[in-house]
Amino acid sequence: MNGPAFDRREFAIGLGAIVVAFSLDPRLARGQERLPGSLENNRRLDAWIRINAEGTATIFTGKVELGQGIQTALAQIAAEEL
């Protein structure tokens, strides 16, 4: 039982499509909004708190929740700081 034939030309076309797909990403990133305030100059900053007009706080972070409880820890840290 043989699988479908896959020749060099089809491989080259597929590889070209992958290269084009990955090369489009930086061009799309240029169209993003500018970062607010000093974040434009300090790109290594990975977390900050925004105080909204309604009196609520929004926490931004670059960390991912993978079951270790980071969401709870961030809420506790923000509560202590505020």
PDB file of N, CA, C and O in Angstrom:
ATOM      1  N   MET A   1       0.835  -1.172   0.000  1.00  0.00           N
ATOM      2  CA  MET A   1       0.000   0.000   0.000  1.00  0.00           C
ATOM      3  C   MET A   1       0.885   1.242   0.000  1.00  0.00           C
ATOM      4  O   MET A   1       1.560   1.523   0.990  1.00  0.00           O
ATOM      5  N   ASN A   2       0.884   1.960  -1.065  1.00  0.00           N
ATOM      6  CA  ASN A   2       1.698   3.163  -1.174  1.00  0.00           C
ATOM      7  C   ASN A   2       0.841   4.397  -0.935  1.00  0.00           C
ATOM      8  O   ASN A   2      -0.346   4.426  -1.261  1.00  0.00           O
ATOM      9  N   GLY A   3       1.473   5.417  -0.356  1.00  0.00           N
ATOM     10  CA  GLY A   3       0.779   6.684  -0.138  1.00  0.00           C
ATOM     11  C   GLY A   3       0.760   7.492  -1.423  1.00  0.00           C
ATOM     12  O   GLY A   3       1.284   7.036  -2.440  1.00  0.00           O
ATOM     13  N   PRO A   4       0.179   8.661  -1.403  1.00  0.00           N
ATOM     14  CA  PRO A   4       0.128   9.495  -2.597  1.00  0.00           C
ATOM     15  C   PRO A   4       1.532   9.923  -3.020  1.00  0.00           C
ATOM     16  O   PRO A   4       2.412  10.124  -2.183  1.00  0.00           O
ATOM     17  N   ALA A   5       1.722  10.058  -4.318  1.00  0.00           N
ATOM     18  CA  ALA A   5       3.029  10.466  -4.842  1.00  0.00           C
ATOM     19  C   ALA A   5       3.287  11.926  -4.473  1.00  0.00           C
ATOM     20  O   ALA A   5       2.392  12.769  -4.534  1.00  0.00           O
ATOM     21  N   PHE A   6       4.515  12.196  -4.094  1.00  0.00           N
ATOM     22  CA  PHE A   6       4.898  13.543  -3.683  1.00  0.00           C
ATOM     23  C   PHE A   6       6.237  13.838  -4.344  1.00  0.00           C
ATOM     24  O   PHE A   6       7.277  13.358  -3.892  1.00  0.00           O
ATOM     25  N   ASP A   7       6.210  14.624  -5.410  1.00  0.00           N
ATOM     26  CA  ASP A   7       7.449  14.862  -6.145  1.00  0.00           C
ATOM     27  C   ASP A   7       8.130  16.153  -5.680  1.00  0.00           C
ATOM     28  O   ASP A   7       7.614  16.865  -4.818  1.00  0.00           O
ATOM     29  N   ARG A   8       9.286  16.436  -6.259  1.00  0.00           N
ATOM     30  CA  ARG A   8      10.076  17.604  -5.861  1.00  0.00           C
ATOM     31  C   ARG A   8       9.348  18.917  -6.116  1.00  0.00           C
ATOM     32  O   ARG A   8       9.457  19.861  -5.333  1.00  0.00           O
ATOM     33  N   ARG A   9       8.617  18.969  -7.200  1.00  0.00           N
ATOM     34  CA  ARG A   9       7.919  20.209  -7.532  1.00  0.00           C
ATOM     35  C   ARG A   9       6.862  20.538  -6.474  1.00  0.00           C
ATOM     36  O   ARG A   9       6.770  21.682  -6.029  1.00  0.00           O
ATOM     37  N   GLU A  10       6.078  19.560  -6.075  1.00  0.00           N
ATOM     38  CA  GLU A  10       5.074  19.784  -5.037  1.00  0.00           C
ATOM     39  C   GLU A  10       5.732  20.153  -3.711  1.00  0.00           C
ATOM     40  O   GLU A  10       5.223  20.992  -2.968  1.00  0.00           O
ATOM     41  N   PHE A  11       6.863  19.522  -3.425  1.00  0.00           N
ATOM     42  CA  PHE A  11       7.602  19.853  -2.208  1.00  0.00           C
ATOM     43  C   PHE A  11       8.082  21.298  -2.245  1.00  0.00           C
ATOM     44  O   PHE A  11       7.964  22.017  -1.253  1.00  0.00           O
ATOM     45  N   ALA A  12       8.625  21.731  -3.391  1.00  0.00           N
ATOM     46  CA  ALA A  12       9.118  23.102  -3.531  1.00  0.00           C
ATOM     47  C   ALA A  12       7.983  24.116  -3.406  1.00  0.00           C
ATOM     48  O   ALA A  12       8.161  25.170  -2.795  1.00  0.00           O
ATOM     49  N   ILE A  13       6.837  23.813  -3.969  1.00  0.00           N
ATOM     50  CA  ILE A  13       5.684  24.716  -3.865  1.00  0.00           C
ATOM     51  C   ILE A  13       5.237  24.833  -2.405  1.00  0.00           C
ATOM     52  O   ILE A  13       4.968  25.932  -1.920  1.00  0.00           O
ATOM     53  N   GLY A  14       5.162  23.713  -1.718  1.00  0.00           N
ATOM     54  CA  GLY A  14       4.772  23.730  -0.307  1.00  0.00           C
ATOM     55  C   GLY A  14       5.773  24.472   0.552  1.00  0.00           C
ATOM     56  O   GLY A  14       5.388  25.233   1.440  1.00  0.00           O
ATOM     57  N   LEU A  15       7.056  24.257   0.297  1.00  0.00           N
ATOM     58  CA  LEU A  15       8.100  24.945   1.040  1.00  0.00           C
ATOM     59  C   LEU A  15       8.042  26.447   0.780  1.00  0.00           C
ATOM     60  O   LEU A  15       8.222  27.247   1.698  1.00  0.00           O
ATOM     61  N   GLY A  16       7.793  26.825  -0.461  1.00  0.00           N
ATOM     62  CA  GLY A  16       7.658  28.245  -0.793  1.00  0.00           C
ATOM     63  C   GLY A  16       6.494  28.889  -0.060  1.00  0.00           C
ATOM     64  O   GLY A  16       6.602  30.025   0.402  1.00  0.00           O
ATOM     65  N   ALA A  17       5.386  28.175   0.049  1.00  0.00           N
ATOM     66  CA  ALA A  17       4.226  28.704   0.769  1.00  0.00           C
ATOM     67  C   ALA A  17       4.546  28.904   2.247  1.00  0.00           C
ATOM     68  O   ALA A  17       4.111  29.885   2.850  1.00  0.00           O
ATOM     69  N   ILE A  18       5.299  27.987   2.826  1.00  0.00           N
ATOM     70  CA  ILE A  18       5.682  28.123   4.235  1.00  0.00           C
ATOM     71  C   ILE A  18       6.602  29.321   4.426  1.00  0.00           C
ATOM     72  O   ILE A  18       6.439  30.080   5.381  1.00  0.00           O
ATOM     73  N   VAL A  19       7.568  29.497   3.529  1.00  0.00           N
ATOM     74  CA  VAL A  19       8.487  30.636   3.619  1.00  0.00           C
ATOM     75  C   VAL A  19       7.724  31.946   3.515  1.00  0.00           C
ATOM     76  O   VAL A  19       7.984  32.876   4.278  1.00  0.00           O
ATOM     77  N   VAL A  20       6.789  32.030   2.583  1.00  0.00           N
ATOM     78  CA  VAL A  20       5.992  33.251   2.427  1.00  0.00           C
ATOM     79  C   VAL A  20       5.161  33.499   3.679  1.00  0.00           C
ATOM     80  O   VAL A  20       5.064  34.640   4.131  1.00  0.00           O
ATOM     81  N   ALA A  21       4.567  32.469   4.244  1.00  0.00           N
ATOM     82  CA  ALA A  21       3.736  32.634   5.438  1.00  0.00           C
ATOM     83  C   ALA A  21       4.549  33.167   6.611  1.00  0.00           C
ATOM     84  O   ALA A  21       4.076  34.040   7.339  1.00  0.00           O
ATOM     85  N   PHE A  22       5.757  32.660   6.806  1.00  0.00           N
ATOM     86  CA  PHE A  22       6.576  33.130   7.913  1.00  0.00           C
ATOM     87  C   PHE A  22       7.176  34.502   7.649  1.00  0.00           C
ATOM     88  O   PHE A  22       7.444  35.240   8.597  1.00  0.00           O
ATOM     89  N   SER A  23       7.393  34.861   6.411  1.00  0.00           N
ATOM     90  CA  SER A  23       7.969  36.174   6.116  1.00  0.00           C
ATOM     91  C   SER A  23       6.924  37.276   6.174  1.00  0.00           C
ATOM     92  O   SER A  23       7.294  38.447   6.254  1.00  0.00           O
ATOM     93  N   LEU A  24       5.639  36.956   6.137  1.00  0.00           N
ATOM     94  CA  LEU A  24       4.599  37.977   6.228  1.00  0.00           C
ATOM     95  C   LEU A  24       4.424  38.502   7.644  1.00  0.00           C
ATOM     96  O   LEU A  24       3.979  39.637   7.817  1.00  0.00           O
ATOM     97  N   ASP A  25       4.752  37.730   8.646  1.00  0.00           N
ATOM     98  CA  ASP A  25       4.515  38.120  10.027  1.00  0.00           C
ATOM     99  C   ASP A  25       5.169  39.448  10.406  1.00  0.00           C
ATOM    100  O   ASP A  25       4.477  40.290  10.978  1.00  0.00           O
ATOM    101  N   PRO A  26       6.463  39.700  10.126  1.00  0.00           N
ATOM    102  CA  PRO A  26       7.043  40.993  10.496  1.00  0.00           C
ATOM    103  C   PRO A  26       6.361  42.166   9.797  1.00  0.00           C
ATOM    104  O   PRO A  26       6.252  43.246  10.377  1.00  0.00           O
ATOM    105  N   ARG A  27       5.910  41.975   8.592  1.00  0.00           N
ATOM    106  CA  ARG A  27       5.233  43.057   7.890  1.00  0.00           C
ATOM    107  C   ARG A  27       3.902  43.379   8.550  1.00  0.00           C
ATOM    108  O   ARG A  27       3.514  44.545   8.627  1.00  0.00           O
ATOM    109  N   LEU A  28       3.204  42.369   9.023  1.00  0.00           N
ATOM    110  CA  LEU A  28       1.934  42.602   9.703  1.00  0.00           C
ATOM    111  C   LEU A  28       2.149  43.252  11.066  1.00  0.00           C
ATOM    112  O   LEU A  28       1.317  44.041  11.515  1.00  0.00           O
ATOM    113  N   ALA A  29       3.248  42.930  11.720  1.00  0.00           N
ATOM    114  CA  ALA A  29       3.528  43.500  13.039  1.00  0.00           C
ATOM    115  C   ALA A  29       3.777  45.001  12.957  1.00  0.00           C
ATOM    116  O   ALA A  29       3.524  45.713  13.929  1.00  0.00           O
ATOM    117  N   ARG A  30       4.259  45.493  11.842  1.00  0.00           N
ATOM    118  CA  ARG A  30       4.511  46.934  11.706  1.00  0.00           C
ATOM    119  C   ARG A  30       3.225  47.741  11.754  1.00  0.00           C
ATOM    120  O   ARG A  30       3.258  48.925  12.089  1.00  0.00           O
ATOM    121  N   GLY A  31       2.102  47.135  11.430  1.00  0.00           N
ATOM    122  CA  GLY A  31       0.834  47.842  11.424  1.00  0.00           C
ATOM    123  C   GLY A  31       0.156  47.893  12.788  1.00  0.00           C
ATOM    124  O   GLY A  31      -0.963  48.394  12.893  1.00  0.00           O
ATOM    125  N   GLN A  32       0.805  47.386  13.836  1.00  0.00           N
ATOM    126  CA  GLN A  32       0.207  47.381  15.163  1.00  0.00           C
ATOM    127  C   GLN A  32       0.227  48.778  15.771  1.00  0.00           C
ATOM    128  O   GLN A  32       0.990  49.648  15.351  1.00  0.00           O
ATOM    129  N   GLU A  33      -0.630  48.972  16.772  1.00  0.00           N
ATOM    130  CA  GLU A  33      -0.670  50.243  17.476  1.00  0.00           C
ATOM    131  C   GLU A  33       0.632  50.455  18.230  1.00  0.00           C
ATOM    132  O   GLU A  33       1.323  49.505  18.598  1.00  0.00           O
ATOM    133  N   ARG A  34       0.949  51.730  18.449  1.00  0.00           N
ATOM    134  CA  ARG A  34       2.131  52.050  19.242  1.00  0.00           C
ATOM    135  C   ARG A  34       1.850  51.736  20.706  1.00  0.00           C
ATOM    136  O   ARG A  34       0.711  51.832  21.165  1.00  0.00           O
ATOM    137  N   LEU A  35       2.879  51.366  21.420  1.00  0.00           N
ATOM    138  CA  LEU A  35       2.731  51.079  22.839  1.00  0.00           C
ATOM    139  C   LEU A  35       2.532  52.381  23.604  1.00  0.00           C
ATOM    140  O   LEU A  35       3.075  53.411  23.204  1.00  0.00           O
ATOM    141  N   PRO A  36       1.767  52.364  24.693  1.00  0.00           N
ATOM    142  CA  PRO A  36       1.520  53.601  25.435  1.00  0.00           C
ATOM    143  C   PRO A  36       2.734  54.061  26.227  1.00  0.00           C
ATOM    144  O   PRO A  36       3.497  53.246  26.747  1.00  0.00           O
ATOM    145  N   GLY A  37       2.904  55.374  26.312  1.00  0.00           N
ATOM    146  CA  GLY A  37       3.902  55.993  27.183  1.00  0.00           C
ATOM    147  C   GLY A  37       5.300  55.445  27.062  1.00  0.00           C
ATOM    148  O   GLY A  37       5.832  55.291  25.962  1.00  0.00           O
ATOM    149  N   SER A  38       5.894  55.149  28.207  1.00  0.00           N
ATOM    150  CA  SER A  38       7.286  54.723  28.254  1.00  0.00           C
ATOM    151  C   SER A  38       7.479  53.279  27.818  1.00  0.00           C
ATOM    152  O   SER A  38       8.617  52.815  27.742  1.00  0.00           O
ATOM    153  N   LEU A  39       6.404  52.555  27.531  1.00  0.00           N
ATOM    154  CA  LEU A  39       6.557  51.170  27.087  1.00  0.00           C
ATOM    155  C   LEU A  39       7.213  51.095  25.712  1.00  0.00           C
ATOM    156  O   LEU A  39       7.821  50.081  25.370  1.00  0.00           O
ATOM    157  N   GLU A  40       7.095  52.155  24.925  1.00  0.00           N
ATOM    158  CA  GLU A  40       7.741  52.174  23.610  1.00  0.00           C
ATOM    159  C   GLU A  40       9.261  52.108  23.768  1.00  0.00           C
ATOM    160  O   GLU A  40       9.946  51.473  22.966  1.00  0.00           O
ATOM    161  N   ASN A  41       9.785  52.766  24.806  1.00  0.00           N
ATOM    162  CA  ASN A  41      11.235  52.783  25.031  1.00  0.00           C
ATOM    163  C   ASN A  41      11.713  51.594  25.853  1.00  0.00           C
ATOM    164  O   ASN A  41      12.866  51.181  25.723  1.00  0.00           O
ATOM    165  N   ASN A  42      10.853  51.040  26.692  1.00  0.00           N
ATOM    166  CA  ASN A  42      11.241  49.953  27.587  1.00  0.00           C
ATOM    167  C   ASN A  42      10.468  48.691  27.224  1.00  0.00           C
ATOM    168  O   ASN A  42       9.469  48.369  27.867  1.00  0.00           O
ATOM    169  N   ARG A  43      10.917  47.982  26.208  1.00  0.00           N
ATOM    170  CA  ARG A  43      10.209  46.792  25.741  1.00  0.00           C
ATOM    171  C   ARG A  43      10.431  45.584  26.643  1.00  0.00           C
ATOM    172  O   ARG A  43       9.747  44.573  26.480  1.00  0.00           O
ATOM    173  N   ARG A  44      11.357  45.656  27.581  1.00  0.00           N
ATOM    174  CA  ARG A  44      11.606  44.525  28.468  1.00  0.00           C
ATOM    175  C   ARG A  44      10.622  44.489  29.630  1.00  0.00           C
ATOM    176  O   ARG A  44      10.556  43.500  30.360  1.00  0.00           O
ATOM    177  N   LEU A  45       9.863  45.558  29.804  1.00  0.00           N
ATOM    178  CA  LEU A  45       8.852  45.577  30.852  1.00  0.00           C
ATOM    179  C   LEU A  45       7.779  44.556  30.506  1.00  0.00           C
ATOM    180  O   LEU A  45       7.186  44.621  29.430  1.00  0.00           O
ATOM    181  N   ASP A  46       7.524  43.608  31.413  1.00  0.00           N
ATOM    182  CA  ASP A  46       6.587  42.538  31.078  1.00  0.00           C
ATOM    183  C   ASP A  46       5.313  42.553  31.915  1.00  0.00           C
ATOM    184  O   ASP A  46       4.450  41.695  31.726  1.00  0.00           O
ATOM    185  N   ALA A  47       5.172  43.504  32.835  1.00  0.00           N
ATOM    186  CA  ALA A  47       3.954  43.567  33.637  1.00  0.00           C
ATOM    187  C   ALA A  47       3.721  44.997  34.103  1.00  0.00           C
ATOM    188  O   ALA A  47       4.664  45.710  34.444  1.00  0.00           O
ATOM    189  N   TRP A  48       2.472  45.404  34.115  1.00  0.00           N
ATOM    190  CA  TRP A  48       2.125  46.715  34.641  1.00  0.00           C
ATOM    191  C   TRP A  48       0.664  46.724  35.034  1.00  0.00           C
ATOM    192  O   TRP A  48      -0.096  45.823  34.678  1.00  0.00           O
ATOM    193  N   ILE A  49       0.276  47.760  35.780  1.00  0.00           N
ATOM    194  CA  ILE A  49      -1.103  47.908  36.242  1.00  0.00           C
ATOM    195  C   ILE A  49      -1.669  49.188  35.646  1.00  0.00           C
ATOM    196  O   ILE A  49      -1.024  50.236  35.673  1.00  0.00           O
ATOM    197  N   ARG A  50      -2.881  49.092  35.108  1.00  0.00           N
ATOM    198  CA  ARG A  50      -3.574  50.277  34.595  1.00  0.00           C
ATOM    199  C   ARG A  50      -4.760  50.543  35.512  1.00  0.00           C
ATOM    200  O   ARG A  50      -5.560  49.649  35.787  1.00  0.00           O
ATOM    201  N   ILE A  51      -4.865  51.790  35.984  1.00  0.00           N
ATOM    202  CA  ILE A  51      -6.006  52.199  36.792  1.00  0.00           C
ATOM    203  C   ILE A  51      -7.014  52.844  35.850  1.00  0.00           C
ATOM    204  O   ILE A  51      -6.711  53.852  35.212  1.00  0.00           O
ATOM    205  N   ASN A  52      -8.196  52.276  35.760  1.00  0.00           N
ATOM    206  CA  ASN A  52      -9.232  52.769  34.856  1.00  0.00           C
ATOM    207  C   ASN A  52     -10.019  53.906  35.498  1.00  0.00           C
ATOM    208  O   ASN A  52      -9.968  54.096  36.713  1.00  0.00           O
ATOM    209  N   ALA A  53     -10.746  54.660  34.677  1.00  0.00           N
ATOM    210  CA  ALA A  53     -11.527  55.803  35.156  1.00  0.00           C
ATOM    211  C   ALA A  53     -12.617  55.378  36.133  1.00  0.00           C
ATOM    212  O   ALA A  53     -13.011  56.166  36.992  1.00  0.00           O
ATOM    213  N   GLU A  54     -13.110  54.152  36.019  1.00  0.00           N
ATOM    214  CA  GLU A  54     -14.169  53.664  36.911  1.00  0.00           C
ATOM    215  C   GLU A  54     -13.647  53.281  38.289  1.00  0.00           C
ATOM    216  O   GLU A  54     -14.430  52.938  39.175  1.00  0.00           O
ATOM    217  N   GLY A  55     -12.325  53.337  38.477  1.00  0.00           N
ATOM    218  CA  GLY A  55     -11.735  52.943  39.746  1.00  0.00           C
ATOM    219  C   GLY A  55     -11.311  51.488  39.792  1.00  0.00           C
ATOM    220  O   GLY A  55     -10.904  51.000  40.846  1.00  0.00           O
ATOM    221  N   THR A  56     -11.398  50.792  38.680  1.00  0.00           N
ATOM    222  CA  THR A  56     -10.954  49.400  38.630  1.00  0.00           C
ATOM    223  C   THR A  56      -9.509  49.344  38.144  1.00  0.00           C
ATOM    224  O   THR A  56      -9.016  50.282  37.517  1.00  0.00           O
ATOM    225  N   ALA A  57      -8.855  48.258  38.435  1.00  0.00           N
ATOM    226  CA  ALA A  57      -7.468  48.072  38.014  1.00  0.00           C
ATOM    227  C   ALA A  57      -7.389  46.896  37.053  1.00  0.00           C
ATOM    228  O   ALA A  57      -8.069  45.885  37.228  1.00  0.00           O
ATOM    229  N   THR A  58      -6.550  47.046  36.036  1.00  0.00           N
ATOM    230  CA  THR A  58      -6.302  45.974  35.078  1.00  0.00           C
ATOM    231  C   THR A  58      -4.825  45.622  35.144  1.00  0.00           C
ATOM    232  O   THR A  58      -3.968  46.500  35.054  1.00  0.00           O
ATOM    233  N   ILE A  59      -4.530  44.336  35.300  1.00  0.00           N
ATOM    234  CA  ILE A  59      -3.149  43.871  35.390  1.00  0.00           C
ATOM    235  C   ILE A  59      -2.752  43.263  34.056  1.00  0.00           C
ATOM    236  O   ILE A  59      -3.460  42.410  33.521  1.00  0.00           O
ATOM    237  N   PHE A  60      -1.623  43.700  33.522  1.00  0.00           N
ATOM    238  CA  PHE A  60      -1.076  43.139  32.290  1.00  0.00           C
ATOM    239  C   PHE A  60       0.206  42.400  32.643  1.00  0.00           C
ATOM    240  O   PHE A  60       1.036  42.904  33.400  1.00  0.00           O
ATOM    241  N   THR A  61       0.360  41.218  32.095  1.00  0.00           N
ATOM    242  CA  THR A  61       1.573  40.448  32.340  1.00  0.00           C
ATOM    243  C   THR A  61       1.877  39.567  31.140  1.00  0.00           C
ATOM    244  O   THR A  61       0.982  39.222  30.369  1.00  0.00           O
ATOM    245  N   GLY A  62       3.123  39.211  30.989  1.00  0.00           N
ATOM    246  CA  GLY A  62       3.535  38.328  29.917  1.00  0.00           C
ATOM    247  C   GLY A  62       3.591  36.874  30.351  1.00  0.00           C
ATOM    248  O   GLY A  62       4.063  36.017  29.603  1.00  0.00           O
ATOM    249  N   LYS A  63       3.117  36.594  31.544  1.00  0.00           N
ATOM    250  CA  LYS A  63       3.168  35.227  32.070  1.00  0.00           C
ATOM    251  C   LYS A  63       1.937  34.438  31.637  1.00  0.00           C
ATOM    252  O   LYS A  63       0.869  35.006  31.408  1.00  0.00           O
ATOM    253  N   VAL A  64       2.100  33.136  31.529  1.00  0.00           N
ATOM    254  CA  VAL A  64       1.032  32.252  31.078  1.00  0.00           C
ATOM    255  C   VAL A  64       0.561  31.385  32.238  1.00  0.00           C
ATOM    256  O   VAL A  64       1.374  30.868  33.005  1.00  0.00           O
ATOM    257  N   GLU A  65      -0.745  31.230  32.363  1.00  0.00           N
ATOM    258  CA  GLU A  65      -1.320  30.357  33.390  1.00  0.00           C
ATOM    259  C   GLU A  65      -1.261  28.913  32.905  1.00  0.00           C
ATOM    260  O   GLU A  65      -1.924  28.549  31.934  1.00  0.00           O
ATOM    261  N   LEU A  66      -0.469  28.099  33.581  1.00  0.00           N
ATOM    262  CA  LEU A  66      -0.349  26.686  33.221  1.00  0.00           C
ATOM    263  C   LEU A  66      -0.693  25.789  34.405  1.00  0.00           C
ATOM    264  O   LEU A  66      -0.204  24.664  34.507  1.00  0.00           O
ATOM    265  N   GLY A  67      -1.536  26.297  35.294  1.00  0.00           N
ATOM    266  CA  GLY A  67      -1.959  25.488  36.422  1.00  0.00           C
ATOM    267  C   GLY A  67      -1.175  25.711  37.695  1.00  0.00           C
ATOM    268  O   GLY A  67      -1.406  25.015  38.683  1.00  0.00           O
ATOM    269  N   GLN A  68      -0.247  26.668  37.704  1.00  0.00           N
ATOM    270  CA  GLN A  68       0.535  26.916  38.908  1.00  0.00           C
ATOM    271  C   GLN A  68      -0.084  27.972  39.812  1.00  0.00           C
ATOM    272  O   GLN A  68       0.457  28.244  40.883  1.00  0.00           O
ATOM    273  N   GLY A  69      -1.206  28.577  39.415  1.00  0.00           N
ATOM    274  CA  GLY A  69      -1.865  29.569  40.254  1.00  0.00           C
ATOM    275  C   GLY A  69      -1.354  30.984  40.053  1.00  0.00           C
ATOM    276  O   GLY A  69      -1.480  31.809  40.957  1.00  0.00           O
ATOM    277  N   ILE A  70      -0.786  31.288  38.902  1.00  0.00           N
ATOM    278  CA  ILE A  70      -0.229  32.616  38.656  1.00  0.00           C
ATOM    279  C   ILE A  70      -1.311  33.689  38.679  1.00  0.00           C
ATOM    280  O   ILE A  70      -1.040  34.822  39.077  1.00  0.00           O
ATOM    281  N   GLN A  71      -2.536  33.357  38.260  1.00  0.00           N
ATOM    282  CA  GLN A  71      -3.633  34.335  38.279  1.00  0.00           C
ATOM    283  C   GLN A  71      -3.924  34.762  39.720  1.00  0.00           C
ATOM    284  O   GLN A  71      -4.110  35.949  39.989  1.00  0.00           O
ATOM    285  N   THR A  72      -3.964  33.812  40.634  1.00  0.00           N
ATOM    286  CA  THR A  72      -4.211  34.120  42.039  1.00  0.00           C
ATOM    287  C   THR A  72      -3.059  34.919  42.619  1.00  0.00           C
ATOM    288  O   THR A  72      -3.279  35.881  43.355  1.00  0.00           O
ATOM    289  N   ALA A  73      -1.840  34.533  42.297  1.00  0.00           N
ATOM    290  CA  ALA A  73      -0.672  35.240  42.810  1.00  0.00           C
ATOM    291  C   ALA A  73      -0.641  36.678  42.305  1.00  0.00           C
ATOM    292  O   ALA A  73      -0.320  37.587  43.070  1.00  0.00           O
ATOM    293  N   LEU A  74      -0.966  36.904  41.038  1.00  0.00           N
ATOM    294  CA  LEU A  74      -0.977  38.264  40.500  1.00  0.00           C
ATOM    295  C   LEU A  74      -2.041  39.119  41.171  1.00  0.00           C
ATOM    296  O   LEU A  74      -1.805  40.295  41.449  1.00  0.00           O
ATOM    297  N   ALA A  75      -3.200  38.549  41.433  1.00  0.00           N
ATOM    298  CA  ALA A  75      -4.254  39.290  42.131  1.00  0.00           C
ATOM    299  C   ALA A  75      -3.805  39.666  43.543  1.00  0.00           C
ATOM    300  O   ALA A  75      -4.086  40.774  43.999  1.00  0.00           O
ATOM    301  N   GLN A  76      -3.117  38.771  44.237  1.00  0.00           N
ATOM    302  CA  GLN A  76      -2.624  39.062  45.579  1.00  0.00           C
ATOM    303  C   GLN A  76      -1.549  40.140  45.553  1.00  0.00           C
ATOM    304  O   GLN A  76      -1.544  41.028  46.406  1.00  0.00           O
ATOM    305  N   ILE A  77      -0.645  40.073  44.591  1.00  0.00           N
ATOM    306  CA  ILE A  77       0.413  41.079  44.475  1.00  0.00           C
ATOM    307  C   ILE A  77      -0.183  42.446  44.186  1.00  0.00           C
ATOM    308  O   ILE A  77       0.227  43.440  44.785  1.00  0.00           O
ATOM    309  N   ALA A  78      -1.149  42.506  43.273  1.00  0.00           N
ATOM    310  CA  ALA A  78      -1.793  43.779  42.945  1.00  0.00           C
ATOM    311  C   ALA A  78      -2.529  44.336  44.157  1.00  0.00           C
ATOM    312  O   ALA A  78      -2.477  45.541  44.405  1.00  0.00           O
ATOM    313  N   ALA A  79      -3.216  43.479  44.921  1.00  0.00           N
ATOM    314  CA  ALA A  79      -3.932  43.936  46.111  1.00  0.00           C
ATOM    315  C   ALA A  79      -2.963  44.503  47.145  1.00  0.00           C
ATOM    316  O   ALA A  79      -3.270  45.505  47.790  1.00  0.00           O
ATOM    317  N   GLU A  80      -1.806  43.881  47.310  1.00  0.00           N
ATOM    318  CA  GLU A  80      -0.812  44.384  48.258  1.00  0.00           C
ATOM    319  C   GLU A  80      -0.247  45.724  47.809  1.00  0.00           C
ATOM    320  O   GLU A  80      -0.036  46.617  48.630  1.00  0.00           O
ATOM    321  N   GLU A  81      -0.002  45.867  46.514  1.00  0.00           N
ATOM    322  CA  GLU A  81       0.576  47.108  45.999  1.00  0.00           C
ATOM    323  C   GLU A  81      -0.411  48.268  46.040  1.00  0.00           C
ATOM    324  O   GLU A  81      -0.018  49.416  46.250  1.00  0.00           O
ATOM    325  N   LEU A  82      -1.690  47.969  45.838  1.00  0.00           N
ATOM    326  CA  LEU A  82      -2.691  49.035  45.826  1.00  0.00           C
ATOM    327  C   LEU A  82      -3.133  49.359  47.232  1.00  0.00           C
ATOM    328  O   LEU A  82      -3.976  50.235  47.428  1.00  0.00           O
TER     329      LEU A  82
END
